[in-house]
Amino acid sequence: MLVKEAYEDSFRFEESTLAHYIYHLLTEQKISLEDDMSILNAVQADNRKVAELIRKNVLGINKVRVYSLKMNKKDFFFIFASSPQEAIQFFTETFQQSPLNYHEYPLEFEFERGKEVVTFRDMRKDFESFPAVAGRFE
């Protein structure tokens, strides 16, 4: 696998640490996008600089997850949020009640929407801001 492919995947899967690590090595010109990924084992990064890049989130990577929040015995709402606390707060403000429980779902979870099979990762592309209600299940 090339560094370029790993870098693209780190954005796709919101792997902030890897993305910032590669970004640092690229900006320091210690690696190139065309190098094999194995070069990361041989090159030393400045861990303080990488930590600062991550803290400042210079690449703008904000991991969004999906949570199922139970409203009552039969109704569940899926909410995109960055943490369980954010999902619960959003649910409470939106529906004027606390959820009975919550569970995190993988973004790769597949389900039918109309006549197509989609994942939460596919659905997330339809939203511009978070938290957001992804859907309801009865």
GROMACS elastic network, one bead per residue, 0.5 to 0.9 nm:
[ bonds ]
;  ai    aj funct       b0    kb
    1     4     6  0.82399   500
    1     5     6  0.64828   500
    1     6     6  0.70358   500
    1    35     6  0.86923   500
    1    36     6  0.58946   500
    1    37     6  0.58149   500
    1    38     6  0.83959   500
    2     5     6  0.53022   500
    2     6     6  0.64770   500
    2     7     6  0.86098   500
    2    33     6  0.68379   500
    2    34     6  0.59062   500
    2    35     6  0.56685   500
    2    37     6  0.52921   500
    2    38     6  0.86066   500
    3     6     6  0.51083   500
    3     7     6  0.59482   500
    3     8     6  0.85499   500
    3    22     6  0.78480   500
    3    31     6  0.83237   500
    3    32     6  0.71840   500
    3    34     6  0.61958   500
    3    35     6  0.56801   500
    3    36     6  0.57880   500
    3    38     6  0.86392   500
    3    39     6  0.85034   500
    3    40     6  0.86077   500
    4     7     6  0.50783   500
    4     8     6  0.62084   500
    4     9     6  0.86082   500
    4    32     6  0.80588   500
    4    34     6  0.63169   500
    4    35     6  0.79058   500
    4    36     6  0.87449   500
    4    37     6  0.86342   500
    5     8     6  0.51454   500
    5     9     6  0.61285   500
    5    10     6  0.85674   500
    5    33     6  0.81353   500
    5    37     6  0.88568   500
    6    10     6  0.60410   500
    6    11     6  0.87937   500
    6    18     6  0.85088   500
    6    19     6  0.83662   500
    6    22     6  0.87530   500
    6    37     6  0.74196   500
    7    10     6  0.50938   500
    7    11     6  0.66996   500
    7    12     6  0.88264   500
    7    18     6  0.76184   500
    7    19     6  0.58519   500
    7    22     6  0.67439   500
    7    23     6  0.81772   500
    7    33     6  0.81856   500
    8    11     6  0.53737   500
    8    12     6  0.62889   500
    8    13     6  0.87385   500
    8    19     6  0.82940   500
    9    13     6  0.59118   500
    9    14     6  0.79786   500
    9    15     6  0.80344   500
    9    19     6  0.86415   500
   10    13     6  0.53659   500
   10    14     6  0.55898   500
   10    16     6  0.68392   500
   10    17     6  0.84234   500
   10    18     6  0.62353   500
   10    19     6  0.53249   500
   11    15     6  0.62938   500
   11    16     6  0.73809   500
   11    18     6  0.89961   500
   11    19     6  0.66715   500
   11    59     6  0.89916   500
   11    61     6  0.72376   500
   12    15     6  0.78833   500
   13    16     6  0.87427   500
   13    63     6  0.83417   500
   14    17     6  0.88659   500
   14    19     6  0.81895   500
   14    61     6  0.61371   500
   14    62     6  0.70154   500
   14    63     6  0.55572   500
   14    64     6  0.82377   500
   15    18     6  0.56976   500
   15    19     6  0.61933   500
   15    20     6  0.86877   500
   15    61     6  0.78810   500
   15    63     6  0.79353   500
   16    19     6  0.51096   500
   16    20     6  0.60130   500
   16    21     6  0.84008   500
   16    54     6  0.70001   500
   16    57     6  0.80391   500
   16    59     6  0.80291   500
   16    60     6  0.86857   500
   16    61     6  0.59478   500
   16    62     6  0.79291   500
   16    63     6  0.81039   500
   17    20     6  0.53167   500
   17    21     6  0.60315   500
   17    22     6  0.86520   500
   17    50     6  0.81312   500
   17    51     6  0.84062   500
   17    54     6  0.66284   500
   18    22     6  0.61308   500
   18    23     6  0.83950   500
   19    22     6  0.53179   500
   19    23     6  0.60131   500
   19    24     6  0.85948   500
   19    59     6  0.78873   500
   19    61     6  0.87410   500
   20    24     6  0.60227   500
   20    25     6  0.86274   500
   20    50     6  0.63246   500
   20    51     6  0.84575   500
   20    53     6  0.64218   500
   20    54     6  0.62376   500
   20    57     6  0.81858   500
   20    58     6  0.80200   500
   20    59     6  0.71293   500
   21    24     6  0.52183   500
   21    25     6  0.64105   500
   21    26     6  0.86876   500
   21    45     6  0.74927   500
   21    47     6  0.84770   500
   21    50     6  0.58447   500
   21    51     6  0.87179   500
   21    53     6  0.85745   500
   21    54     6  0.86401   500
   22    25     6  0.51331   500
   22    26     6  0.60682   500
   22    27     6  0.85873   500
   22    31     6  0.82781   500
   22    40     6  0.83332   500
   23    26     6  0.50854   500
   23    27     6  0.61288   500
   23    28     6  0.85461   500
   23    50     6  0.86839   500
   23    59     6  0.86021   500
   24    27     6  0.52270   500
   24    28     6  0.61356   500
   24    29     6  0.85094   500
   24    30     6  0.87608   500
   24    45     6  0.74163   500
   24    46     6  0.82506   500
   24    49     6  0.76438   500
   24    50     6  0.63720   500
   24    53     6  0.80413   500
   25    28     6  0.50920   500
   25    29     6  0.60815   500
   25    30     6  0.52645   500
   25    31     6  0.58741   500
   25    32     6  0.82895   500
   25    40     6  0.87970   500
   25    43     6  0.82511   500
   25    44     6  0.84936   500
   25    45     6  0.64709   500
   25    46     6  0.87518   500
   26    30     6  0.61257   500
   26    31     6  0.54726   500
   26    32     6  0.60716   500
   26    33     6  0.77057   500
   27    30     6  0.77630   500
   27    31     6  0.86182   500
   28    31     6  0.79429   500
   28    45     6  0.88897   500
   29    32     6  0.69614   500
   30    43     6  0.70611   500
   30    44     6  0.85655   500
   30    45     6  0.86169   500
   31    34     6  0.83363   500
   31    35     6  0.66612   500
   31    39     6  0.75131   500
   31    40     6  0.81528   500
   31    43     6  0.79990   500
   32    35     6  0.54886   500
   32    36     6  0.89186   500
   33    36     6  0.82832   500
   35    38     6  0.81587   500
   35    39     6  0.68654   500
   36    39     6  0.59904   500
   36    40     6  0.84019   500
   37    40     6  0.58769   500
   37    41     6  0.81461   500
   38    41     6  0.57346   500
   38    42     6  0.73894   500
   39    42     6  0.52006   500
   39    43     6  0.63037   500
   40    43     6  0.53740   500
   40    44     6  0.78259   500
   40    45     6  0.89151   500
   41    44     6  0.79090   500
   44    47     6  0.86076   500
   45    48     6  0.87097   500
   45    49     6  0.81807   500
   45    50     6  0.75462   500
   46    49     6  0.54172   500
   46    50     6  0.63580   500
   46    51     6  0.87141   500
   47    51     6  0.59947   500
   47    52     6  0.85161   500
   48    51     6  0.50851   500
   48    52     6  0.62009   500
   48    53     6  0.86682   500
   49    52     6  0.50629   500
   49    53     6  0.61984   500
   49    54     6  0.86453   500
   50    53     6  0.50460   500
   50    54     6  0.62116   500
   50    55     6  0.85742   500
   51    54     6  0.50923   500
   51    55     6  0.60783   500
   51    56     6  0.85996   500
   52    56     6  0.60752   500
   52    57     6  0.81969   500
   53    56     6  0.51997   500
   53    57     6  0.57395   500
   53    58     6  0.57727   500
   53    59     6  0.81318   500
   54    58     6  0.69042   500
   54    59     6  0.81929   500
   55    58     6  0.81489   500
   56    59     6  0.85528   500
   56    60     6  0.86537   500
   57    60     6  0.52835   500
   57    61     6  0.65847   500
   57    62     6  0.83516   500
   58    61     6  0.80884   500
   62    82     6  0.73562   500
   63    81     6  0.84324   500
   63    82     6  0.59554   500
   63    83     6  0.88944   500
   64    80     6  0.62937   500
   64    81     6  0.53678   500
   64    83     6  0.77572   500
   64   107     6  0.89652   500
   64   124     6  0.85511   500
   64   130     6  0.78733   500
   64   131     6  0.84460   500
   65    79     6  0.82424   500
   65    80     6  0.56064   500
   65    81     6  0.55181   500
   65    82     6  0.57034   500
   65    83     6  0.70836   500
   65    84     6  0.87291   500
   65   104     6  0.73471   500
   65   105     6  0.75927   500
   65   106     6  0.75415   500
   65   107     6  0.67591   500
   65   120     6  0.88869   500
   65   121     6  0.89793   500
   66    78     6  0.64519   500
   66    79     6  0.55074   500
   66    81     6  0.62370   500
   66    82     6  0.82147   500
   66    83     6  0.87760   500
   66    84     6  0.89138   500
   66    87     6  0.84468   500
   66   103     6  0.85991   500
   66   104     6  0.59415   500
   66   105     6  0.56704   500
   66   106     6  0.70701   500
   66   107     6  0.66328   500
   66   120     6  0.73483   500
   66   134     6  0.80825   500
   67    77     6  0.80104   500
   67    78     6  0.54288   500
   67    79     6  0.52605   500
   67    80     6  0.64630   500
   67    81     6  0.74478   500
   67    83     6  0.86735   500
   67    84     6  0.71667   500
   67    87     6  0.69224   500
   67   102     6  0.64467   500
   67   103     6  0.54731   500
   67   105     6  0.57705   500
   67   106     6  0.87852   500
   68    76     6  0.62302   500
   68    77     6  0.55703   500
   68    79     6  0.64803   500
   68    87     6  0.89388   500
   68   101     6  0.82564   500
   68   102     6  0.53740   500
   68   103     6  0.52083   500
   68   104     6  0.62948   500
   68   105     6  0.70275   500
   68   136     6  0.89787   500
   69    75     6  0.86513   500
   69    76     6  0.54891   500
   69    77     6  0.52785   500
   69    78     6  0.63343   500
   69    79     6  0.74992   500
   69    87     6  0.81310   500
   69    88     6  0.76178   500
   69    91     6  0.77051   500
   69    99     6  0.57619   500
   69   100     6  0.72355   500
   69   101     6  0.58257   500
   69   103     6  0.67179   500
   69   104     6  0.88909   500
   70    73     6  0.75011   500
   70    74     6  0.79359   500
   70    75     6  0.61767   500
   70    77     6  0.65308   500
   70    78     6  0.89487   500
   70    98     6  0.89726   500
   70    99     6  0.53327   500
   70   100     6  0.52816   500
   70   101     6  0.54545   500
   70   102     6  0.62479   500
   70   103     6  0.88270   500
   71    74     6  0.76576   500
   71    75     6  0.54576   500
   71    76     6  0.56353   500
   71    77     6  0.72639   500
   71    95     6  0.87172   500
   71    97     6  0.80616   500
   71    98     6  0.77172   500
   71    99     6  0.52471   500
   71   100     6  0.60766   500
   71   101     6  0.81196   500
   72    75     6  0.54632   500
   72    76     6  0.73784   500
   72    99     6  0.79182   500
   72   100     6  0.68887   500
   73    76     6  0.84917   500
   73   100     6  0.89195   500
   74   137     6  0.80970   500
   74   138     6  0.54224   500
   75   136     6  0.71437   500
   75   137     6  0.59324   500
   76   135     6  0.85590   500
   76   136     6  0.57458   500
   76   137     6  0.51337   500
   76   138     6  0.63433   500
   77    91     6  0.84076   500
   77   133     6  0.70424   500
   77   134     6  0.74868   500
   77   135     6  0.58271   500
   77   137     6  0.62207   500
   77   138     6  0.87566   500
   78   105     6  0.89287   500
   78   132     6  0.86487   500
   78   133     6  0.59868   500
   78   134     6  0.51853   500
   78   135     6  0.52484   500
   78   136     6  0.61097   500
   78   137     6  0.78033   500
   79    87     6  0.62182   500
   79    88     6  0.89325   500
   79    90     6  0.83543   500
   79    91     6  0.78361   500
   79   130     6  0.88819   500
   79   131     6  0.68119   500
   79   132     6  0.56090   500
   79   134     6  0.52180   500
   79   135     6  0.72398   500
   80    83     6  0.88609   500
   80    87     6  0.70730   500
   80   120     6  0.89121   500
   80   124     6  0.76625   500
   80   130     6  0.63919   500
   80   131     6  0.52830   500
   80   132     6  0.52549   500
   80   133     6  0.63233   500
   80   134     6  0.62585   500
   81    84     6  0.72444   500
   81    85     6  0.86382   500
   81    86     6  0.59900   500
   81    87     6  0.53314   500
   81    90     6  0.85187   500
   81   130     6  0.59228   500
   81   132     6  0.69326   500
   82    85     6  0.84290   500
   82    86     6  0.65092   500
   82    87     6  0.75698   500
   82   130     6  0.78983   500
   82   131     6  0.73968   500
   83    86     6  0.52175   500
   83    87     6  0.63333   500
   83    88     6  0.87188   500
   84    87     6  0.50337   500
   84    88     6  0.61030   500
   84    89     6  0.85303   500
   84   102     6  0.77986   500
   84   103     6  0.83903   500
   84   104     6  0.78145   500
   85    88     6  0.51611   500
   85    89     6  0.60893   500
   85    90     6  0.84996   500
   86    89     6  0.51559   500
   86    90     6  0.60440   500
   86    91     6  0.85034   500
   86   131     6  0.72922   500
   87    90     6  0.51462   500
   87    91     6  0.60429   500
   87    92     6  0.85457   500
   87   102     6  0.88134   500
   87   131     6  0.68358   500
   87   132     6  0.85480   500
   88    91     6  0.50540   500
   88    92     6  0.60491   500
   88    93     6  0.85686   500
   88    98     6  0.71831   500
   88    99     6  0.69213   500
   88   102     6  0.79876   500
   89    92     6  0.51237   500
   89    93     6  0.61487   500
   89    94     6  0.84824   500
   89    98     6  0.82202   500
   90    93     6  0.52047   500
   90    94     6  0.59487   500
   90    95     6  0.84426   500
   90   131     6  0.68279   500
   90   132     6  0.79772   500
   90   133     6  0.88931   500
   91    94     6  0.51285   500
   91    95     6  0.58516   500
   91    96     6  0.76580   500
   91    97     6  0.74914   500
   91    98     6  0.70349   500
   91    99     6  0.71062   500
   91   133     6  0.84702   500
   92    95     6  0.54847   500
   92    96     6  0.51019   500
   92    99     6  0.70890   500
   93    96     6  0.53902   500
   93    97     6  0.74551   500
   93    98     6  0.86476   500
   94    97     6  0.81827   500
   95    98     6  0.80029   500
   98   101     6  0.85805   500
   99   102     6  0.70764   500
  105   108     6  0.83740   500
  105   109     6  0.69336   500
  105   120     6  0.87178   500
  106   109     6  0.54246   500
  106   119     6  0.89891   500
  106   120     6  0.77643   500
  106   121     6  0.87018   500
  107   110     6  0.84470   500
  107   119     6  0.64500   500
  107   122     6  0.83868   500
  107   124     6  0.87466   500
  108   118     6  0.87218   500
  108   119     6  0.53038   500
  108   120     6  0.61836   500
  108   121     6  0.61040   500
  108   122     6  0.84901   500
  109   118     6  0.81845   500
  109   119     6  0.53136   500
  109   120     6  0.62917   500
  109   121     6  0.82246   500
  110   117     6  0.64158   500
  110   118     6  0.55012   500
  110   120     6  0.72126   500
  111   116     6  0.83604   500
  111   117     6  0.55045   500
  111   118     6  0.57199   500
  111   119     6  0.64083   500
  111   120     6  0.84854   500
  112   115     6  0.66510   500
  112   116     6  0.56478   500
  112   118     6  0.62819   500
  112   119     6  0.86773   500
  113   116     6  0.54566   500
  113   117     6  0.61053   500
  113   118     6  0.66769   500
  114   117     6  0.81026   500
  118   121     6  0.81250   500
  118   122     6  0.61289   500
  118   123     6  0.71567   500
  119   122     6  0.51185   500
  119   123     6  0.63968   500
  119   124     6  0.86722   500
  120   124     6  0.59791   500
  120   125     6  0.88822   500
  120   134     6  0.81611   500
  121   124     6  0.51973   500
  121   125     6  0.70510   500
  122   125     6  0.57968   500
  122   126     6  0.77880   500
  123   126     6  0.55599   500
  123   127     6  0.76430   500
  123   134     6  0.75593   500
  124   127     6  0.55942   500
  124   128     6  0.84374   500
  124   134     6  0.78070   500
  125   128     6  0.75683   500
  127   130     6  0.74810   500
  127   132     6  0.76336   500
  127   134     6  0.87357   500
  129   132     6  0.70302   500
  130   133     6  0.86837   500
  133   136     6  0.80362   500
